């Protein structure tokens, strides 16, 4: 029991250190982008956009160490049972995004390891994990948009536009997927 507690504390501490490192990396990258007068080639813009999104999104992994999800009211997380939300998911093709993730990055093995153990007893933890993941992607989505507004105004509108598209894939869709999963989960749990 004590060994497990120490392991958890070390993991949380490492996540905090990693988030601080990514904050520093993000500020360095934004500073370099803002100082460039030449927007660069399409390949450079794409690479910078991906790194910018990864760095800023990675900062919010701290949500697994600190309860950032509690900054958002519980009513926000529970408001997923509406017909308009179901329609939005259908229009956005969230189910296709989910299938893509399952075929590539988020296999059932990874899902069981990090999110859901496949047992009924794991449903409560799964619901909490959807909140943590959704809040992290939501905060990252907003933070990236703020940074991109700055970059677009100060130096590189092309990079800002490409990064917005990547931000939608890296953060908006994953946040919506967590809401989609929670809506389905709530119907099973009630």
C-alpha positions as CSV (number, residue, x, y, z in Angstrom):
1,X,0.0,0.0,0.0
2,X,2.8,2.4,0.9
3,X,4.8,1.4,-2.1
4,X,1.7,2.1,-4.3
5,X,1.3,5.5,-2.7
6,X,4.9,6.4,-3.3
7,X,4.6,5.3,-7.0
8,X,1.5,7.5,-7.4
9,X,3.2,10.5,-5.9
10,X,6.3,10.0,-8.1
11,X,4.1,9.7,-11.2
12,X,2.2,12.9,-10.3
13,X,5.4,14.7,-9.6
14,X,6.9,13.6,-13.0
15,X,3.7,14.9,-14.8
16,X,4.0,18.3,-13.1
17,X,7.7,18.5,-14.1
18,X,6.9,17.4,-17.6
19,X,4.1,20.1,-17.8
20,X,6.5,22.7,-16.6
21,X,9.1,21.6,-19.2
22,X,6.4,21.8,-22.0
23,X,5.4,25.3,-20.8
24,X,9.0,26.4,-21.3
25,X,9.2,24.6,-24.7
26,X,6.0,26.2,-25.8
27,X,7.1,29.7,-24.8
28,X,10.4,29.2,-26.6
29,X,8.6,28.0,-29.8
30,X,6.1,30.8,-29.7
31,X,8.9,33.3,-29.2
32,X,10.9,31.9,-32.2
33,X,7.8,31.9,-34.4
34,X,6.9,35.5,-33.4
35,X,10.4,36.7,-34.2
36,X,10.6,35.1,-37.7
37,X,9.8,37.4,-40.6
38,X,9.7,34.7,-43.2
39,X,6.7,32.3,-42.7
40,X,8.7,29.4,-44.1
41,X,7.8,26.5,-46.4
42,X,4.6,24.6,-46.1
43,X,6.6,21.7,-44.5
44,X,8.1,24.0,-41.9
45,X,4.7,25.5,-41.1
46,X,3.1,22.1,-40.8
47,X,5.9,20.9,-38.5
48,X,5.8,24.0,-36.3
49,X,2.0,23.7,-36.1
50,X,2.2,20.1,-35.0
51,X,4.9,20.8,-32.4
52,X,3.0,23.9,-31.1
53,X,-0.2,21.8,-30.7
54,X,1.7,18.9,-29.1
55,X,3.6,21.1,-26.6
56,X,0.5,23.0,-25.5
57,X,-1.7,20.0,-25.4
58,X,0.9,18.1,-23.4
59,X,1.0,20.8,-20.7
60,X,-2.5,19.8,-19.8
61,X,-1.5,16.2,-19.0
62,X,-1.0,17.8,-15.6
63,X,-4.8,17.1,-15.2
64,X,-3.9,13.5,-14.4
65,X,-1.8,14.8,-11.4
66,X,-3.9,17.7,-10.3
67,X,-7.8,17.9,-10.4
68,X,-8.1,20.5,-13.2
69,X,-11.4,18.9,-14.3
70,X,-12.9,20.3,-11.1
71,X,-12.4,23.8,-12.4
72,X,-15.4,23.1,-14.7
73,X,-18.8,22.7,-13.0
74,X,-20.2,19.2,-12.8
75,X,-23.3,20.3,-14.7
76,X,-21.1,20.8,-17.8
77,X,-20.0,17.2,-17.7
78,X,-23.6,15.9,-17.2
79,X,-25.1,18.0,-20.1
80,X,-24.5,15.4,-22.8
81,X,-27.9,13.8,-23.1
82,X,-29.5,16.3,-25.4
83,X,-30.7,15.7,-29.0
84,X,-28.7,18.6,-30.2
85,X,-25.5,17.1,-28.8
86,X,-26.3,13.8,-30.5
87,X,-27.0,15.7,-33.8
88,X,-23.7,17.6,-33.5
89,X,-21.8,14.3,-33.0
90,X,-23.5,12.8,-36.1
91,X,-22.6,15.9,-38.2
92,X,-19.0,15.9,-36.9
93,X,-18.7,12.2,-37.5
94,X,-17.4,11.5,-34.0
95,X,-17.9,7.8,-34.4
96,X,-15.5,7.8,-37.4
97,X,-12.9,9.7,-35.4
98,X,-13.3,7.1,-32.7
99,X,-12.9,4.2,-35.2
100,X,-9.8,5.9,-36.6
101,X,-8.2,6.2,-33.1
102,X,-9.0,2.6,-32.3
103,X,-7.3,1.5,-35.6
104,X,-4.2,3.6,-35.1
105,X,-3.3,5.2,-31.7
106,X,-5.8,4.0,-29.2
107,X,-6.1,0.2,-29.6
108,X,-8.2,-1.8,-27.2
109,X,-5.0,-2.8,-25.3
110,X,-4.1,0.9,-24.7
111,X,-7.7,1.7,-23.8
112,X,-7.8,-1.0,-21.1
113,X,-4.4,0.0,-19.8
114,X,-5.1,3.7,-19.5
115,X,-8.9,4.2,-19.5
116,X,-11.2,1.3,-18.9
117,X,-10.4,-2.1,-17.5
118,X,-13.5,-3.7,-19.2
119,X,-15.3,-4.5,-15.9
120,X,-18.5,-3.0,-14.5
121,X,-16.5,-1.9,-11.5
122,X,-14.3,0.2,-13.8
123,X,-17.2,2.3,-15.1
124,X,-16.9,5.0,-12.4
125,X,-13.2,5.3,-13.0
126,X,-13.9,5.4,-16.8
127,X,-16.4,8.3,-16.2
128,X,-13.8,10.2,-14.2
129,X,-11.2,9.6,-16.9
130,X,-13.5,11.0,-19.5
131,X,-13.8,14.2,-17.4
132,X,-10.1,14.5,-16.9
133,X,-9.3,13.9,-20.6
134,X,-12.1,16.2,-21.8
135,X,-11.1,19.0,-19.5
136,X,-7.4,18.7,-20.6
137,X,-8.3,18.8,-24.3
138,X,-10.8,21.7,-23.7
139,X,-8.2,23.8,-21.8
140,X,-5.6,22.9,-24.5
141,X,-8.0,23.8,-27.3
142,X,-8.6,27.3,-25.8
143,X,-4.9,27.8,-24.9
144,X,-3.8,27.0,-28.4
145,X,-6.5,29.3,-29.9
146,X,-5.2,32.2,-27.7
147,X,-1.6,31.5,-28.7
148,X,-2.6,31.2,-32.4
149,X,-4.5,34.5,-32.3
150,X,-1.2,36.1,-31.0
151,X,0.9,34.4,-33.7
152,X,-1.6,35.4,-36.4
153,X,-1.6,39.0,-35.4
154,X,2.1,39.3,-34.7
155,X,3.9,37.3,-37.3
156,X,2.5,34.3,-39.2
157,X,-1.1,34.0,-40.3
158,X,-0.4,30.9,-42.4
159,X,1.0,29.1,-39.4
160,X,-2.0,30.2,-37.3
161,X,-4.5,28.8,-39.9
162,X,-2.7,25.5,-40.3
163,X,-2.4,25.2,-36.5
164,X,-6.1,25.9,-36.0
165,X,-6.9,22.9,-38.3
166,X,-4.5,20.7,-36.3
167,X,-5.9,22.0,-33.0
168,X,-9.4,20.8,-34.2
169,X,-7.9,17.3,-34.7
170,X,-5.7,17.2,-31.6
171,X,-8.1,18.8,-29.1
172,X,-11.6,19.6,-30.3
173,X,-12.4,16.2,-31.6
174,X,-10.9,14.4,-28.6
175,X,-12.9,16.6,-26.2
176,X,-16.1,15.9,-28.2
177,X,-15.3,12.2,-28.2
178,X,-15.0,12.2,-24.4
179,X,-18.5,13.9,-24.2
180,X,-19.8,11.3,-26.6
181,X,-18.4,8.4,-24.6
182,X,-19.8,9.9,-21.4
183,X,-23.2,10.2,-22.9
184,X,-23.2,6.5,-23.9
185,X,-21.7,5.6,-20.5
186,X,-24.4,7.5,-18.6
187,X,-27.1,5.6,-20.4
188,X,-25.5,2.4,-19.3
189,X,-25.0,3.5,-15.7
190,X,-28.5,4.7,-15.1
